[in-house]
């Protein structure tokens, strides 16, 4: 009987939805989580076939900006390097010191959080913020959006709406659809436009229809 109970327990664990501890708390708390994830999960924040199509949209936007494009929350720097490799003057801001030390050597960046970087008075003609805002603790999201509006008059935001668990941490601590984000962003930006993906981008089209990932362009 004990063997059957153990088997039943294993089956329940196998079919139960995965849960992780939400990556929330102070800036230092969240930084510690991402230092852990970048250090111990080599697969985190890696461009794959799902993410690569996003790069064309980033480049189209970046080419409209006259001056340095800020990559706000640049992670391991895949998008930042892509812009630099394609002739875009770009600069990254990343919270995780581990990410900066491990992946961002040799590219223009700083180890800072978005709010403190804005508080220091830095400004840019445009910014991108790709797969970042869903990682922001809910009690800090309004301040981060305000910081983005201070950092640049226009931006391209890519936002995911699904779970993302790494090293036992639930990293997507805000899981909301595009309508919620349009309302929230509209508190700080005068123009907020959801961008439907091109019809031939099948992966992004599927994600857009499911409200799983979407681009939003913002202007003050």
C-alpha positions in Angstrom: 0.0 0.0 0.0 2.8 2.4 0.8 4.2 1.8 -2.6 0.9 2.7 -4.2 0.7 5.9 -2.2 4.2 6.9 -3.3 3.3 6.2 -6.9 0.1 8.3 -6.5 2.1 11.1 -5.0 4.6 11.0 -7.9 1.7 11.1 -10.4 0.1 14.1 -8.7 3.4 15.9 -8.8 3.9 15.1 -12.5 0.5 16.4 -13.5 0.3 19.4 -11.1 1.0 22.8 -12.6 4.5 24.1 -11.9 4.7 26.8 -9.4 7.6 29.0 -8.4 8.2 31.6 -5.7 7.4 35.0 -7.2 10.4 37.2 -7.8 9.2 40.2 -5.8 10.5 42.3 -2.9 12.9 45.2 -2.8 15.2 46.1 -5.7 18.0 44.2 -3.9 15.8 41.2 -3.4 14.9 41.1 -7.1 18.5 41.6 -8.1 19.5 38.6 -6.0 17.0 36.4 -7.8 18.2 37.4 -11.2 21.9 37.0 -10.1 20.9 33.5 -9.1 19.1 32.7 -12.3 21.8 34.1 -14.6 24.5 32.3 -12.7 22.8 28.9 -12.6 20.5 28.7 -15.6 22.4 28.9 -18.9 19.2 28.7 -20.8 17.6 31.8 -19.4 17.2 34.8 -21.6 18.6 33.0 -24.7 17.2 33.9 -28.1 15.4 31.0 -29.6 13.1 30.4 -32.6 10.3 32.0 -30.6 12.2 35.2 -29.8 14.3 35.7 -33.0 11.4 37.1 -35.0 11.1 40.0 -32.5 14.5 41.3 -33.6 13.2 42.7 -36.9 10.6 44.8 -35.1 13.3 46.1 -32.8 15.5 47.1 -35.7 12.7 48.8 -37.5 12.0 50.9 -34.5 15.6 51.6 -33.6 16.3 52.9 -37.2 13.7 55.6 -36.6 15.6 57.0 -33.6 18.2 59.8 -34.2 20.7 59.1 -31.5 21.4 56.4 -28.8 18.7 53.8 -28.2 18.4 52.6 -24.6 17.9 48.9 -24.1 16.1 49.1 -20.7 16.6 45.7 -19.0 19.0 44.3 -21.5 19.6 40.9 -19.7 22.4 39.0 -21.3 22.6 41.5 -24.2 21.3 39.5 -27.2 19.1 42.4 -28.4 21.6 45.0 -27.5 24.3 43.2 -29.5 21.9 42.8 -32.4 21.3 46.5 -32.6 25.0 47.3 -32.3 25.9 44.7 -35.0 23.4 46.4 -37.3 24.8 49.9 -36.9 22.5 51.2 -34.2 24.0 53.4 -31.4 22.7 51.5 -28.4 23.3 51.4 -24.6 22.0 48.9 -22.1 20.8 49.1 -18.5 20.7 45.8 -16.5 19.8 45.2 -12.9 21.7 41.9 -12.5 25.4 42.2 -11.7 25.8 38.6 -12.7 24.4 39.2 -16.1 26.7 42.3 -16.5 29.8 40.3 -15.4 29.0 37.2 -17.4 27.5 38.5 -20.6 27.9 42.2 -21.1 31.6 42.7 -21.1 32.7 44.7 -24.2 29.3 46.3 -24.9 28.1 49.7 -23.7 26.0 49.2 -20.6 25.6 50.0 -16.9 24.6 47.8 -13.9 21.6 49.7 -12.5 17.8 49.5 -12.1 15.6 51.4 -14.5 14.2 53.8 -11.8 17.6 54.8 -10.4 19.0 55.3 -13.9 16.1 57.7 -14.6 16.5 59.4 -11.3 20.1 60.3 -12.2 18.8 62.3 -15.1 19.8 60.2 -18.1 17.8 60.7 -21.2 17.7 59.2 -24.7 15.8 59.9 -27.9 14.2 56.4 -27.8 14.2 53.1 -25.9 13.3 49.5 -26.2 12.1 47.4 -23.3 11.7 43.8 -24.5 10.4 41.0 -22.2 11.1 43.2 -19.1 7.9 44.8 -17.7 6.2 41.5 -16.9 9.2 40.9 -14.5 8.6 44.0 -12.5 7.0 43.5 -9.0 3.5 44.8 -9.1 4.1 47.4 -6.4 6.9 48.9 -8.5 5.4 48.9 -12.0 3.9 52.4 -12.0 7.3 53.8 -10.9 9.1 51.9 -13.6 6.7 53.1 -16.3 7.2 56.6 -15.0 10.9 56.1 -15.3 10.6 54.9 -18.8 8.7 58.0 -19.7 11.4 60.1 -18.2 14.2 58.2 -20.0 12.8 58.7 -23.5 10.0 60.4 -25.3 9.2 57.2 -27.3 9.7 53.5 -26.9 9.0 50.0 -28.2 7.8 47.7 -25.5 7.6 43.9 -25.9 5.5 42.3 -23.2 4.8 38.6 -22.4 1.8 37.2 -20.7 2.5 33.7 -19.4 4.4 32.0 -16.6 8.2 31.7 -16.7 9.8 29.6 -13.9 13.6 29.4 -13.6 15.5 28.0 -10.6 12.3 27.8 -8.6 11.5 31.5 -9.2 8.3 32.7 -11.0 9.9 35.5 -13.0 6.8 36.8 -14.7 5.2 38.4 -11.7 2.7 40.4 -13.8 0.6 38.2 -16.2 -1.8 40.6 -17.9 -3.2 41.0 -21.4 -2.6 43.9 -23.7 -5.7 45.8 -22.6 -4.5 46.0 -19.0 -1.1 47.2 -20.2 -2.6 49.8 -22.6 -4.5 51.3 -19.6 -1.5 51.2 -17.3 0.9 52.8 -19.9 -1.7 55.4 -20.8 -1.2 56.9 -17.3 2.2 58.1 -18.3 2.3 58.1 -22.1 0.0 60.2 -24.3 0.1 57.7 -27.2 -0.1 54.0 -26.7 -0.5 51.7 -29.7 -0.6 47.9 -29.8 1.3 46.7 -32.9 -0.1 43.6 -34.6 2.6 41.4 -36.0 3.1 40.9 -39.7 0.9 38.2 -41.1 3.9 36.1 -42.2 5.3 36.0 -38.7 3.4 32.9 -37.7 4.8 32.5 -34.2 4.2 36.1 -33.2 0.8 36.0 -34.8 -0.2 33.0 -32.7 1.1 34.6 -29.6 -0.6 37.9 -30.4 -4.0 36.1 -30.9 -3.6 34.3 -27.6 -2.6 37.6 -25.9 0.6 35.8 -24.9 3.1 38.3 -26.3 2.6 41.7 -27.9 4.4 44.9 -29.0 3.3 48.3 -27.8 4.7 51.6 -29.1 4.5 54.5 -26.7 5.1 58.2 -26.9 4.9 60.9 -24.3 
